[in-house]
Amino acid sequence: MNQANNERFLELAQFLRTRRARISPEQAGLPGGGRRRTPGLRRGEVALLSGVSVDWYTWLEQARSIQVSAQVLESIARALQLDPDERKHLFQLALQQPPADLNPAESSISPTLQGFLDQQGISPAYVTDQRLNIVGWNSMANRIYGNYEAMSPRERSTVWRSFTSPYVRQMLQENWETHARHRLAQFRASYGKFAGDPWWMELIEDLNQASPEFREWWPQHDVLNGPEGKKINHHPSAGMLVFDQISFLVAGSPHLTVTINIPSKDDDTISRLIKLQSN
């Protein structure tokens, strides 16, 4: 085991011991009583609550290099009553990756984030969740991409719209395939965290039925997490709009992604957006 991994497992062991020490048997739903040499739960009690063997949990607290699954980490997080930040820290130490969010299907965003979107002016901006559903937007995004308020939850799926909406195809024209493949690769990368989840399986099956392109491209297993870059839209009334796209995660809500399409200064996009905004 190299030095970096050794330090990581030591940190994990210390973290587990401190979390175990702060929980009484009564708080964990176990019978109390009896004298204890140390505060909190015993290793065997954490193992019992987590559904693992005492030896295995002891090795974990001894900083041994052992394999641990996300499912077992979730059990340990529940047994130790970790809050969301502590749970995230546990996964980073044990697996060097954050946990899949337990509530990925939020249908709204905070007033602060909505205010940020509204301040983007003529730049269409929106927020997507881990499922690539639109969960927040500003008025310019509504004017360009469609009336999100009037859409069903399925229609606010960026993947579903990319493959089934005639309006999206009209907006993207010759760039549609590049966009659709990019969106599908993002969807495949996100699906890796939730493989087998019923919501994802239902959408995949429906897309297989609705789109021949999806049926052809889905088995190719392309994955992508990077930014989309330059984007060209052909709006039915405003004409051609050219944007530079930037995306970033929301601090405190890393399952939410903010995307802002910044109007290009090298053409008439800004004047066209100002005119569209005034109509």
N, C-alpha and C positions, 0 to 999 in steps of 0.2 A: 504494500500500500504506500503510495507516494505521500510526501509531506502535506500537500494540500488536502488530500482526502483524509489523512490522519487528523489534521486540525478540524476538518468539518465534522468527523464522527465524534471527536472530543467535545466540540461545541454542542452537537446533538445530545450527547449523553448528559452534559451539564444542564441543558435546557430541560430535558425530561425529568431530571432529579428535582429541579427547582419547581416545576409545575406539579409534580407528585407531592412535594412537601407542603404545598399550600392547601390541599384538599383533605378534609377530615372524612373518616368513614361515613359519618352521618350525612355529609353533603353528597357523598357518592351513592347513598342509598344502601349502605352496608351497616351491619350491627356494630356499635361502638363498644366501649368498655375495655377494661384491661389496661395495663401500663404499657407505654410505648417508649422505646429509647429515642426515637426520632419523631418529629411531627409529620402529620399527613398520612398518606396511604403507604402501605408496604408494596414492594415490587409484585408480590404474588397477588395482591388485590387489584393492581392495575392490569396484570395479565389476565385475571379472571374477568374483569369488566371488559377487556378488549378481545377476549376470545382467543388468546394465544397462550403458549406454554410459558411457565415461569422461567425456564432456562433461556428461551428465545428472548423474552423481554429483558432478562438480566444481561444477556450478551449485548443488547442494544444500549443499555445504560453503562456497559463496560467499554463502549466505543469500539466494539469489534466490527469488522467489515463483513456485514451480513446483508443478504438481499431482503428488501422490504417492498411490499406492494402498496399501491395507493389505497386499496380497500382496507388493509391492516392499519395504515396511517389514519384513515378516517375513524376507525374503531378506537385507536389510541387518543385521537383528538376529542372524541366524545367522552371517553373515560376520564380524561384529564380536564374536561369542561373548558377547552380552549376557546378563546374568542376568535373572531375572524382573522385578526392580525397574527395571533399566535399560531393558528392553524396554517396560515400561509408560511410562516417562519419554519414550522415543523416540516412542511413539504420541501421547502428550499434546502434545508439542511440534509434531509434524508434522500431526496431524489433530485435535487438541484433543478427543480421546476415548480411552478406554483400549482396549487390544486385546481381541478375543474370547479367552476363556480357552482354552488348548490342551487342558486336561484337565477339561472341565466335568462329567464323570460320576463324581465321587467318590462312593463308596458308604458312607463313614463320616466321622465328624468327630473332632477331637482330644479327648483326655481332658479338657482344660481346658474346652472348649466344652460337652462333655457334663456336666461338673460344674456349669457355669452353668445349664444347662437343669434339672438336678435340683434346684437351689436355688430354683426358682420355685414350689415347693410346690403349692398348689391351682390355680395358673395354668397351663393347658395351654400348652406351648411346644414349638416344633419348628423345624427348619432345612431350608430348601429350596436346591437348587442352581440353576444357570442354566436347567435344563430343567424347573424347578418340580417336581422329584421330592423327596419327603421323604427326607432322609438322616440325620436325628437327631431325637430326641423325648424328652420326659420321661414319667413314669408317668401323669400326669393326662391328657396328650394321648392316650395309649393307651386310657385308660378312657373317654374321651369320643368320640374319632374312630375307634376301631377298633384291633385288635391289629396294629401295624405289623410286629412280628417275624414274624408268620405270613403277611404279605402277600408277593406276588411283586413284583419290580421294577416291573412295569407297574401293579400295584394301588397302589404307592406314588407314582405320578404323580398329582399333585393335579388335573391337567386331565382325565385319564382317569376318575378317580373322580367328579369333578364331573358328568360327562356320562353315566356308565354305572352308578353305584352307587345301588341303591334305598335303602340306608341313608343316604347323603348327602341324597337328596331328602326322606326322612322327617325327618332332623335339621333341615333348613332350611325345609321346608314352603312357606309363601307367599313366603319370601325366596329360594327356590332360583334363580329366573331371574336376579335381581339378582346373586347370588353367581356363577352360571355365566358370565354375561356379563363380570363383572369378571375372573374367572380366565382366560377366553378372551382378553380384552384384554391381560392380563399376558403370556400365552403368545405372542400375536402380537408384542408389543414385544420379547420375548426372541428370537423366531424371526428377527427382522430381522438379528441378528448371525450367524445360522447358516443363512441361506436356501440351500436346496439340499442341506443335510447329510442323508445317508441316514437317520439316526436320527429326525430331525424329520419327514422326508417319510413314513416308515413310520407314525409315530404319527398324523399328519394323515390319512393314507389310512384307517387303522383307525377313527379317530373319525368320519370321513365315513360309513363303513359302519355304525357302531354307533349313531350319534345323529342323529336328524332335526334337532334344534336346532343341533347343531354344523354340519351341512350348510347350514343356513339362515344362521347368523350368521358363519361363517368368511369368506365373501366380502365382508363389510361392512368389514373391515380396521380395526376399532376397536383402538386401542392405549392402554395405561394403565400407568404405572409408580408411581402414588401408593399411599398406604396405604388399607386397607380400612375403617377406622373401627369403628363399633359393629357387633356381630355377635350374632345371636340363634340359639341352638341349642335343639332340642327333644329332649332325651335320653330314651331309652325308659324308664329307671328313675328318673333324677334330676329329670325334668321340664324346664321352661323355664329356660335358662341365658343370662344376658346378659353380654356381655364388651365391653370397650374394647380394640381391637387395636392393637398397635404393632409395627412391623417396622424392622429396621436391618441394614446390611451388616456383615460381620465384618472387622475390620482385619487386613490380611495375607492374607485370603482373600475378596476382594470379590465373588467369584462365589457366595458363600454368604449367604443371608438368614435372619436369626433373626426369628421371629414369636412374640410373647407375647400371649396373650389374658388380660387382667386382669379379674377378676370385678367386675361393677358393685356398688357399695355401696348402690344405691337400691332393691334388691329382695331376694329370698331366695336369690340365686345363691351367695353365700358359704356359707351354712348347708347348702345342697344339695350343694355341692362337698365340704364337710367330711364330710357323711354318705356321699357316694359314695366318698370316699377311705378311709373306715373299713370299708366293706363288703368 
